[in-house]
Amino acid sequence: MTDQSPDDAAPAVAILPYGIRPTPWLARMPLDRLSWPLGQPDRLKGKTVADLGASDHLLAYLTSRLLYTPRPGIRARVSVMVVEPEAVHGRNMAWLKLLWRRFHRVLSSNAGLLAALPNAALFYYGTTWVANWDNLKIEKTRLASLIASAKNHYPGHRLRHQVVTRVRTNGADVEILGHGYAPFEHKAEGLSPFRYSVVIENVREPGYFTEKLIDAFLCETVPIYWGAHDIAEIFDDRGMILVEDLAGISAAIEKMSEDDYLARLEFVRLNRDKAKRYANQEKAAAHIILRQDAGSRKT
């Protein structure tokens, strides 16, 4: 919930929080349990999902249960957000291509869904795990970090561990942090003091980037980035170092310096400004839904 008080006459946008599973009794759920990225109208306070009107919106994250579960008693326009890559949600994406009519909009960065579904809209997920990023004190006192967990399932997981081994073997000036190595309390601790950070997505898919990249940008840290091949179409690649493999990461680490960081700083800050629009993914999704509907009314 938020403390905003939106126009009661305007369409409302509510989001079923990540991790809450839809059931056939979703209409009975109190609206106070939902997220309201643009604010909860007074007319809907103390009510249930069944009280959402036909012009209101209910957004939910893609799950197999969302695809199939009946929605009796719900009048609102139900849309789905696809935030995981195809490597994770491939099966659900395949079914979504058949069941898309169950949804008002499908928000995704997946090229296959965008091409196949007439109700799909481009949505870069992004998000951030850096608390209070807009008031962050940034002071660069260390050279580089790498944040990694103990996971080893996806290609990016394995590449991170390979980089850790290479860094330790070569004695490179890269601090290894994260739950798999040296835990820290706040995400900014692993980024804001560092000029560079090795940023590796779990998988590489076009248009798919996560808090791993956004957090680096918000902390004005140059990402040595392994991820979406089309990332330079979204962010300025002069403020990042794009790599293809372990050898590329090792070469980038060898070239790190304070002078190189300062030479990139203008573009690092440009990327920080761009990253702000992806920091609050639920608010971004709400705006996309409303813009799409406004555009439809004009045509």
Residue, then its C-alpha position, 0 to 999 in steps of 0.5 A: m500500500t501507499d499513502q497516496s490518494p488518487d482520483d476516485a473516479a480514475p481507474a485503479v491499479a492494484i497488484l497481487p504481491y509476488g508470492i501470493r498464489p491466486t485461488p478461485w476465491l481471490a474475489r474475497m481477498p481484502l484489497d488492503r492486502l494488495s500493492w497499490p503503486l499509484g495509491q489506493p482510492d478511498r472508494l476501495k478502502g476496506k473492500t475486497v477484490a470483488d469490489l474492483g470495477a470493470s475499468d479497474h486493473l488487477l496485475a499479477y506475476l506469471t505463475s502456472r496457477l495464474l494461467y489456469t485458476p478460475r476467477p469467479g466474481i472478479r470484474a476488474r481487468v486482469s493483466v499478467m507481468v512476466v518478469e522471469p526469463e524464458a529459461v525459468h518460465g519457458r513452459n508458462m510462456a508457451w501456455l500463455k501463448l495459448l491462454w493470452r485471452r484470459f488477460h487484459r494485457v501481458l507485460s513482458s520483455n520477451a521478444g517471442l511473447l511480444a511478437a505473438l500476442p496482440n495484447a502484449a506490451l513491452f515491460y523491462y522488469g529491472t527493480t532494485w534491492v538498494a534501500n533509499w537509493d535516492n538518498l544514497k551517500i556515494e563515496k568511492t574508496r575501493l576498486a571492485s566487488l563481485i556479489a555472488s550466492a552459493k547457487n550453481h544452477y544457471p550459467g550465470h551462477r557458474l560463471r560467478h564462481q569461475v570468476v571468484t576462482r580466477v580472481r583468487t588465483n590471480g590476486a586481483d583487487v576484487e572483493i568477493l561478497g554475498h551469501g555464498y562468500a562474505p555476507f553483508e546487510h545492505k546491498a549498497e555496501g557491496l556497490s556504493p564504495f566500489r568503482y567497479s563491480v562484476v555484474i553477471e545475470n543468471v541467464r542471457e536473454p534479450g531485454y532481460f536485466t535485473e536488480k543486479l544491473i540497476d543496483a550498480f547503476l544507482c550506486e554509480t558503479v561501473p558494471i563489468y556486465w555479462g547479460a542481455h546482448d541488447i543492453a546497449e540499446i537501453f543503457d549507455d555502454r560507455g558507462m559499462i564494460l560489456v563482456e562475453d565470457l570469463a576471458g573477457i571478464s578477466a581482461a576487464i578486471e586487469k584494465m580497471s583504474e581510478d582514471d578509467y572510472l573517472a573517464r566513464l563517470e559522465f556516462v555512469r551518471l547518465n545510466r543512473d538517471k536511466a536506471k531510475r525509471y526501472a527502480n520501481q517496477e510495479k509503478a512502471a507496470a501500472h503506468i504502462i497499463l494506463r498508457q496502453d488503455a489511453g492509447s486504445r481509446k484514441t484509436 
